[in-house]
Amino acid sequence: MTKTYTLTEEELEKIVNDRLSEKRNKLIRDNLFNDLHFEDELIPINKKYPKVIEKLKRDRSINSEKHVFNQVPYFYGVDKDVSYSKISSNDVHNHIRLLVLNVFGKSKNKDLLPEEYEQARTLYVELKNWYVNSYDKRLSTMKLEDKENEII
């Protein structure tokens, strides 16, 4: 026997939205660190040091202000283009993610147990904040001389 329910459009919409929200907000191994992803945290730090931004922008890469500044230039390609970064914010995210997994003795998100998810996320945030603060401190204490012997 089939049951029939009568719902208003608003009630149906609310039920559907609630279900979709549950599904979207559910932590699973595939989205464990997505909302914590290391994204634009380096931009304000790099922008505090105009000479750093100037050197990072010499690179042909997209969003170079998101990259980690390296004091020693890297020459690449046939034209010997100069880059002051080998590491992007995405690289930092992946390293932090892997370090978190290693704390749990794992190497992949899928290896974590569901009861470890929240602790792993908390540790990710702590390591990310530590990294951002350490990077800022490094740039603030760095003396960089360029061709014109200007110091940052």
Secondary structure, DSSP 8 states (H G I E B T S, - for coil): --------HHHHHHHHHHHHHHHHH---GGGTTGGG---STHHHHHHTSHHHHHHHTTS-STTGGGSB--SS-EEETTTTEEES-SB-HHHHHHHHHHHHHHHTT-SSGGGS-GGGHHHHHHHHHHHHHHHHHHHHHHHHH---B-TT--B-
